[in-house]
Amino acid sequence: MELKSPPMAFILDFDGTITQKDTISAVANFAIGCQKAGGKDFVDAWKDLSKTYIKDYSRFLDGYKPGEQDRKTLTEEVAYYRDLKSIELDSFKRVSKSGIFGGISSDQWRKGGRDAVQKGDVNIRKGFEHFIRRVGNSKATWGVVSVNFSSQFIRGVLEANLGVGAGGEVEVLANFPNEDGMLLGPEGSSVMATSDAKLAAMNELLQKWRSSERSFSRVVYIGDSGTDIECLTAEDLTGIVVSSDGKGTLMDTLKRIGSEPISISSQEAVESSSVYWARDFEEIVRSPILGLGIGNEI
């Protein structure tokens, strides 16, 4: 009797991975629109929040040692992203205090995500729907880990692409604003802002899945930015960097620290590699490394 191997588990970043680019502007514009309907103007407040963050971040970069080109190891790069925590948390506190997200319900956030896709404010990366269909056909498990401001906005975006109800079925670990506008982390924990927090969330999700007596033949993390670096390079895990052209900040970073990703479609893509890169989800489906595709069908 043939024994089938356990299915795989996929954990995905959201901004710039499932979507083609960061959605912070779409989230902010949605919130500003909701506040405007209630007679409140947050346009200038959001501009001030953005300027303050950029100023703090620039100051941090100017004084950080070792500098970018002097960081040659994964340990040094992880330390850099973890040291960003105070900058990110201060920014989250300012956003909460501003009240820009106050009074917006979970249902409104979800509808805002659906509407953002329908209006073209948020665009999904090529092949995502087909990828999820293949994941389902293979009985694999999937979830989302994100530092996005709103888990319900994410669910709305997923529903717009995968169908109503789909956004509620998948595990989404992300931040969310309560109706007072205070930003909270998954299940009311501390906000998730940096790479170590994403790693902890990923491990929490895997532990939850495994506690229900599920086992996995392979765990795959798919991401595109610096906050994904700890998840992508975690032990006993396959990492896939999403890059439309094989370039970008994260690709440069991994190359600099000696962990240059291999194209998941190249002849060099072998089982022994732990970090790959792919242009989109179509390329991931077609890759023989994961075995999700059938020929070149899309």
C-alpha positions in Angstrom: 0.0 0.0 0.0 1.4 3.4 -1.0 1.9 5.8 2.0 1.2 9.4 1.3 3.4 12.1 2.8 1.7 14.7 5.1 0.6 17.9 3.4 2.5 21.1 3.4 1.9 24.3 5.4 2.2 27.8 3.8 2.5 31.0 5.8 2.3 34.2 3.8 3.1 37.9 4.4 0.5 40.2 3.1 1.8 43.6 1.9 3.9 43.3 -1.2 3.5 39.5 -1.1 -0.2 38.7 -1.6 -0.6 42.3 -2.8 1.6 43.9 -5.5 2.7 46.7 -3.2 2.4 48.0 0.4 -1.2 48.9 1.3 -0.6 51.4 4.0 -1.9 54.3 1.8 -5.0 52.3 1.0 -5.6 51.6 4.7 -5.0 55.3 5.6 -7.2 56.6 2.8 -10.0 54.3 3.9 -9.8 55.5 7.5 -9.6 59.1 6.4 -12.8 58.6 4.3 -14.6 57.0 7.2 -13.7 59.9 9.5 -14.7 62.5 6.8 -18.2 60.9 6.7 -18.4 61.6 10.4 -17.3 65.2 9.9 -13.7 64.8 10.9 -10.7 65.8 8.8 -7.6 63.6 9.3 -5.7 64.4 6.1 -3.2 66.7 7.8 -2.9 64.4 10.8 -1.9 61.5 8.7 0.7 63.6 6.8 2.2 64.6 10.2 2.3 61.0 11.4 4.1 60.0 8.2 6.6 62.9 8.4 7.4 62.1 12.0 8.0 58.4 11.3 10.3 59.2 8.3 12.2 61.7 10.5 12.7 59.1 13.3 13.6 56.4 10.9 16.2 58.5 9.1 17.7 59.5 12.4 17.9 55.9 13.4 19.6 54.9 10.1 22.1 57.7 10.4 23.3 56.6 13.8 23.1 52.9 13.5 26.3 50.8 13.6 27.3 48.7 11.8 26.0 50.4 8.7 24.2 48.6 5.9 27.3 47.7 3.9 29.2 46.6 7.0 26.5 44.0 8.1 27.8 40.8 6.6 25.9 38.1 8.7 22.3 37.1 9.3 22.9 37.7 13.0 23.9 41.3 12.4 20.9 41.9 10.0 18.4 40.4 12.4 19.8 42.6 15.2 19.3 45.6 13.0 15.6 44.8 12.4 15.0 44.0 16.0 16.6 47.3 17.0 14.0 49.1 14.9 11.3 48.1 17.5 11.3 51.3 19.4 10.9 53.4 16.3 8.0 51.2 15.1 6.3 51.0 18.4 6.5 54.8 18.9 4.9 55.2 15.5 2.1 52.7 16.4 1.4 54.7 19.6 1.2 57.9 17.7 -1.3 56.4 15.3 -3.4 55.0 18.1 -3.4 58.4 20.0 -4.3 60.3 16.8 -7.8 58.7 16.7 -7.6 58.1 12.9 -9.0 54.6 13.3 -11.5 55.4 16.0 -15.1 54.4 15.6 -14.5 52.1 12.6 -16.1 48.6 13.1 -14.7 45.3 12.0 -17.4 45.0 9.3 -16.4 48.4 7.9 -12.8 47.4 7.8 -13.7 44.2 6.0 -15.9 46.0 3.5 -13.1 48.5 3.0 -10.7 45.8 2.0 -13.2 44.4 -0.5 -13.9 47.8 -1.9 -10.2 48.6 -2.2 -9.7 45.6 -4.5 -12.7 46.4 -6.6 -11.7 50.0 -7.0 -8.1 49.1 -7.9 -6.6 50.7 -4.9 -5.2 47.3 -3.9 -3.9 44.9 -6.5 -3.3 41.2 -5.9 -0.1 39.5 -7.1 -0.4 37.4 -10.3 -1.4 33.8 -9.7 -2.5 34.1 -6.1 -6.0 32.7 -6.6 -4.6 29.7 -8.6 -2.0 29.2 -5.9 -4.6 29.0 -3.2 -6.7 26.6 -5.3 -3.7 24.3 -5.6 -3.0 24.6 -1.9 -6.5 23.5 -1.2 -6.4 20.6 -3.7 -3.2 19.3 -2.1 -4.9 19.5 1.4 -2.2 21.9 2.5 -2.8 24.4 5.3 -2.2 28.2 4.8 -2.3 31.4 6.9 -1.2 35.0 6.9 1.2 36.8 9.2 1.4 40.6 8.8 2.4 43.8 10.5 -0.5 45.5 8.6 -2.7 47.8 10.7 -5.9 45.9 10.2 -6.5 42.1 10.1 -10.1 42.7 9.0 -8.9 44.8 6.1 -6.7 41.9 5.1 -9.7 39.5 5.3 -11.7 41.8 3.1 -9.0 41.9 0.5 -8.8 38.0 0.5 -12.6 37.8 0.2 -12.6 40.1 -2.8 -10.1 37.8 -4.5 -11.1 34.3 -3.2 -14.9 34.8 -2.6 -17.1 36.0 0.2 -16.4 33.9 3.3 -12.9 33.0 2.4 -11.4 35.8 4.5 -13.0 34.3 7.6 -11.8 30.8 7.0 -8.1 31.4 6.9 -5.9 32.2 9.9 -4.8 35.8 9.8 -2.3 37.0 12.5 -2.0 40.8 12.2 -2.6 44.0 14.1 -6.1 45.5 14.4 -7.6 48.7 15.8 -10.4 48.4 18.3 -13.3 50.8 18.0 -11.5 53.3 20.1 -8.8 53.4 17.5 -6.2 51.7 19.6 -3.9 49.4 17.7 -3.6 45.9 19.2 -1.7 42.8 18.2 -3.2 39.4 17.3 -5.9 38.4 19.8 -5.3 41.6 21.8 -1.6 41.1 22.4 1.1 43.7 21.9 1.3 45.1 18.4 3.4 43.2 15.9 5.9 45.5 14.2 9.3 43.9 13.7 10.9 40.7 12.3 11.1 39.0 15.7 7.4 39.6 16.4 6.6 38.0 13.0 8.7 35.0 13.8 7.0 34.6 17.1 3.6 34.8 15.4 4.6 32.3 12.8 5.8 29.9 15.4 2.6 30.4 17.4 0.5 29.6 14.3 2.5 26.5 13.6 2.1 25.3 17.2 -1.6 25.9 17.0 -1.9 23.8 13.8 0.3 21.0 15.2 -1.6 20.9 18.5 -4.6 19.7 16.5 -2.6 16.6 15.5 -1.6 18.0 12.1 1.8 17.2 10.7 3.5 18.8 7.7 5.9 17.4 5.1 7.3 21.0 4.6 6.6 24.4 6.0 7.0 27.3 3.5 7.1 31.0 4.3 6.6 33.5 1.5 7.5 37.2 2.0 9.1 40.2 0.4 10.5 42.6 3.0 13.0 43.0 5.9 10.4 42.2 8.5 10.2 38.7 6.9 13.9 37.9 7.2 13.6 35.8 10.3 10.7 33.8 9.0 12.3 33.3 5.6 15.6 32.0 7.2 14.1 30.0 10.1 15.4 26.5 10.7 13.6 23.6 9.0 11.6 25.9 6.8 11.6 26.7 3.1 11.6 30.5 2.4 10.5 32.1 -0.8 11.2 35.8 -1.5 8.7 37.4 -3.8 10.4 39.8 -6.3 8.9 40.8 -9.6 12.4 41.2 -11.2 14.7 39.3 -8.8 15.9 42.6 -7.4 15.0 44.8 -4.4 16.1 45.6 -0.9 15.5 42.2 0.6 17.2 40.4 -2.3 20.3 42.7 -1.9 20.3 42.1 1.9 20.3 38.4 1.6 23.0 38.5 -1.0 25.1 40.7 1.2 24.9 38.4 4.2 25.7 35.3 2.1 22.2 33.9 1.8 21.4 34.8 -1.8 18.1 33.2 -2.9 18.0 30.8 -5.8 15.3 31.3 -8.5 12.6 28.7 -7.8 12.4 28.1 -11.6 16.2 27.7 -12.3 18.1 24.6 -13.0 20.0 25.3 -9.8 16.9 25.0 -7.7 17.4 21.9 -5.6 15.9 20.4 -2.5 18.9 21.2 -0.4 18.4 25.0 -0.8 16.4 26.8 2.0 15.7 30.2 0.4 14.4 30.8 -3.1 12.8 33.7 -5.0 9.9 33.8 -7.3 8.4 36.5 -9.5 4.8 35.7 -8.6 2.5 32.9 -7.4 2.3 31.4 -10.9 6.0 30.7 -10.8 5.6 29.1 -7.3 2.8 26.9 -8.6 4.9 25.7 -11.5 8.0 24.9 -9.5 8.7 21.2 -9.1 10.3 22.0 -5.7 6.8 22.2 -4.1 4.9 20.0 -6.4 1.7 22.1 -6.5 1.4 22.4 -10.3 0.4 20.1 -13.1 2.5 20.8 -16.1 2.2 24.5 -17.0 -1.5 24.8 -16.4 -2.5 28.2 -14.9 
